[in-house]
Amino acid sequence: MSLIHLENIEKTYHAGAPLHVLKGISLDIERGEFVAIMGASGSGKSTLLNILGILDTYDSGEYWLNGTLIKHLSENRAADYRNRMIGFIFQSFNLIPFKNALENVALPLFYQGVGRRRRNALAMEYLERLGLKEWAHHLPSELSGGQKQRVAIARAIITQPQIILADEPTGALDSQTSAEVMDLLRQLNDAGMTVVVVTHESGVAYRTHKIVHISDGVIGRIETNLDPAATPFGEGGLMK
Amino acid sequence: MTKLFDLDQWSEILQTVTRNKSRSLLTAFGVFWGIFMLVFLMGGGEGLKRFMAQNFAGLAQNSCFLMPGTTSKAYKGFQSGREWSLKNADVDRIRRAVPAVETVTPMAACWGRTFSYGDQQSRGTLKGVRADYADIEEPHLTHGRFLTDTDERDSRKVCVIGKRVYEELFPDVDNPCGRYVEVDGVYYQVVGVSKMTSNIGIMGSAEQSVMIPFRTLQRLYHRGDDVQAIGFTARRGTTVTSIQADVERVVRQAHLLAPDDGQALHVFNLETLFQMIDNLFRGIETLVWLIGVGTLLSGAIGVSNIMMVTVRERTGEIGIRRAIGARPSSILWQVMAESIVLTVIAGLAGITFAVALLSGVEHIVAAQGETISFQVSFGLALGAAAALAVLGGLAGLAPSMRALSIRPIDAIRDE
């Protein structure tokens, strides 16, 4: 079975007039894939990502993650899945503003009950790997956008999750840092992690290996992009 | 997962509390002031009660005193405005007519006398009492003995001196028994020293008095068979209030006083007095509790409110924590702990301040020669601290529920 298996997922928001956001999404993502979910704003791509990340629930259908049906999970189990299986990267970084880079990166391990010393050592190792060793004791407000996103990436991967879910990871970055971030994600994918990126930017989408076009709550088409360097938007090409 | 003694939890709480110092401080002040009021007023009330109790120390609660007054009603051929006097015979009369009395004893006093021993002088009341006066007021002898029936029968010139008189007349004498104290040209041999402290105005301060046998005083001061006051106590199982009317009736009949003439006979019932004071202090205590607990509650509600604001402010942060795997219990504990820590620290400061202030009051009172404890008990302080923790928890309940209802996507979706 695939790592992620979606079958006929539907989701309706009931804020005022009912909004049918996802109208039957079926999708398989295999272990080790590098996938982009691409669509215009309002297409339902972020909702889909939230469901994938167990941040949101769905109304009908089935979502299997690593062989487990993700439905009606208790809050505690959902929290544990998010903590151990999934690493999140957000457009607005979502670092905790009053904690320094090191503390931010170490936080997921805190919720795993890892001891302080070990936690901080690991966090430092990951920061070093992302070239942020000197910035470890700086607050997020003292970091640039690219640095913040790299801290967020370190936080996402410190628990060695199987899946990285990135919601517009380059949305708040300039084209050069965007390229750097995408490079980082590719490296993670090369190292064996499954990476799912949600974006509306072609320049980002075409750096992945598989592009799922979603519009109006349904999957339009699925493109394979085995050689990102070959496309005009791909590596070395236009970013934004 | 959420260990109570995890250093990080505590540093986190400290971080959030100190992040908004002035706000935390102001919030904490509500609780601080509430517990301060409660503890301080309670200590003060207790101290006042002890202060009052000291005036009655050693006095039998079931005792009553009769004193003659001036009639205000014409009765049985007598005009109003008549002066009359209690007599020796009244003592036996009461004993015979009212079987429920335990002790009936006559008393007399000469106010403003000068006591002297050598060059030392002291002023106070010369009291004439019988041996059974000890049933009404515990003599608390530090030296020697109290007056006896033999002293009374033989009209001996012996005396028991009060604590203050002893200190003033015999500053260097360890045991004054056997020495002679002179009052109005008569020498009385000291047979005992009493440290009675009662202060109620039946016959003046006990500390500042010299007691001699009743009959001695009556004879030496030409009192005939006049008695200034009669004290009586009730037998076990009866209250003095229940026999007071009987005793009064006997006296009124014997002296032809109108039964409804309040001015003619003064009755000083310690039991009702004790009861009144008791009620007064119960009232004060209730008021203290009402004020203290009310203030404390409003302080706790303040904490709850601020925690609510804090949770709202931290919606994003809490959402992020949830997204990266914080369990609900961890979020719950964080908010609760913050509320409890804030309340307990503020409360302990309040208790400390109140205790410090109370000991200050104690010092001031001690400087005036009174040793009265104004302090609250350690148990009460402990109880207050425990109550604070509970209160903090309750205050944190609503905010932490609000925090729990935050879903990660609500917090993370910032557009």
Interface residues (C-beta under 8 A of the other chain):
Chain A: S46 N50 G53 L55 D56 E75 N76 A79 D80 R82 N83 R84 F88 F90 S92 N94 L95 I96 P97 F98 L107 P108 F110 Y111 Q112 G113 R116 R155 T159
Chain B: M1 L7 D8 Q15 R19 G316 E317 G319 I320 R321 R322 A323 I324 G325 A326 R327 P328 S329 S330 R407 P408 I409 I412 R413 D414
